[in-house]
Amino acid sequence: DIQMTQSPSSLSASVGDRVTITCRASQSIRNYLNWYQQKPGKAPKLLIYGASSLQSGVPSRFSGSGSGTDFTLTISNLRAEDFATYYCQQGYSSPLTFGGGTKVEIK
Amino acid sequence: QVQLQQWGAGLLKPSETLSLTCAAYGGSFSGYYWTWIRQPPGKGLEWIGEINHAGSTNYNPSLESRVTISIDTSKNQFSLKLRSVTAADTAVYFCARSPVPAARGLAWFDPWGQGTLVTVSS
């Protein structure tokens, strides 16, 4: 199985900050990397697919980059509604696997 | 815009069979891969498996011996059965849609069902 490692596991930030979350795959997954946002008690929501493609309806302050084994999710100008847990997921091979999550908390 | 709605029993005893169903409303049912994912309380996400409209399945090897995913195209529904559950199977179970099979590459999940908490306790 491909292991997905996210860092940090949690971070504190303020409204207006720029936040970067990192995801590393245990082997190359090309650009087959997706990002999700999950709020407490809710299902995850797709933000980014294919490492850098913004899902329809997702604000442009979210962006993704990377290829191979190293990927980043950046949230520019953090807003109150962005405080949540973020997960990466590799779509390269079965079984599909997720990172452990990064919780973005209010400073 | 497709919406997924899921239901099933929320409290099981050890050794029983978990059974959940997910219905898709408002969109095409064919041409996609219908997926189950679970999340133990306070933990991360685990892909369980998928099925397409033709009934072709693919399971996570960690659960394959106990899992069956089935589909009813006449009702736009698909179901999950997990046999011989233990406390380790306590989790929120989600259904979701993927545009491609897990083995083909660039599989992602959108939309998702609302989630069902399944608790296994004696």
Chai-1 contact restraints between the chains, C-beta under 6 A:
chainA,res_idxA,chainB,res_idxB,connection_type,confidence,min_distance_angstrom,max_distance_angstrom,comment,restraint_id
A,Y32,B,G105,contact,1.0,0.0,6.0,A-B,restraint_1
A,Y32,B,L106,contact,1.0,0.0,6.0,A-B,restraint_2
A,N34,B,W108,contact,1.0,0.0,6.0,A-B,restraint_3
A,A43,B,F94,contact,1.0,0.0,6.0,A-B,restraint_4
A,A43,B,W112,contact,1.0,0.0,6.0,A-B,restraint_5
A,A43,B,G115,contact,1.0,0.0,6.0,A-B,restraint_6
A,L46,B,W108,contact,1.0,0.0,6.0,A-B,restraint_7
A,L46,B,D110,contact,1.0,0.0,6.0,A-B,restraint_8
A,Y49,B,W108,contact,1.0,0.0,6.0,A-B,restraint_9
A,G50,B,L106,contact,1.0,0.0,6.0,A-B,restraint_10
A,G91,B,L106,contact,1.0,0.0,6.0,A-B,restraint_11
A,G91,B,A107,contact,1.0,0.0,6.0,A-B,restraint_12
A,G91,B,W108,contact,1.0,0.0,6.0,A-B,restraint_13
A,Y92,B,G105,contact,1.0,0.0,6.0,A-B,restraint_14
A,S94,B,N58,contact,1.0,0.0,6.0,A-B,restraint_15
A,S94,B,A102,contact,1.0,0.0,6.0,A-B,restraint_16
A,S94,B,A103,contact,1.0,0.0,6.0,A-B,restraint_17
A,P95,B,W47,contact,1.0,0.0,6.0,A-B,restraint_18
A,P95,B,N60,contact,1.0,0.0,6.0,A-B,restraint_19
A,L96,B,W47,contact,1.0,0.0,6.0,A-B,restraint_20
A,L96,B,A102,contact,1.0,0.0,6.0,A-B,restraint_21
A,L96,B,A107,contact,1.0,0.0,6.0,A-B,restraint_22
A,F98,B,G44,contact,1.0,0.0,6.0,A-B,restraint_23
A,F98,B,L45,contact,1.0,0.0,6.0,A-B,restraint_24
A,G100,B,G44,contact,1.0,0.0,6.0,A-B,restraint_25
A,G101,B,G44,contact,1.0,0.0,6.0,A-B,restraint_26
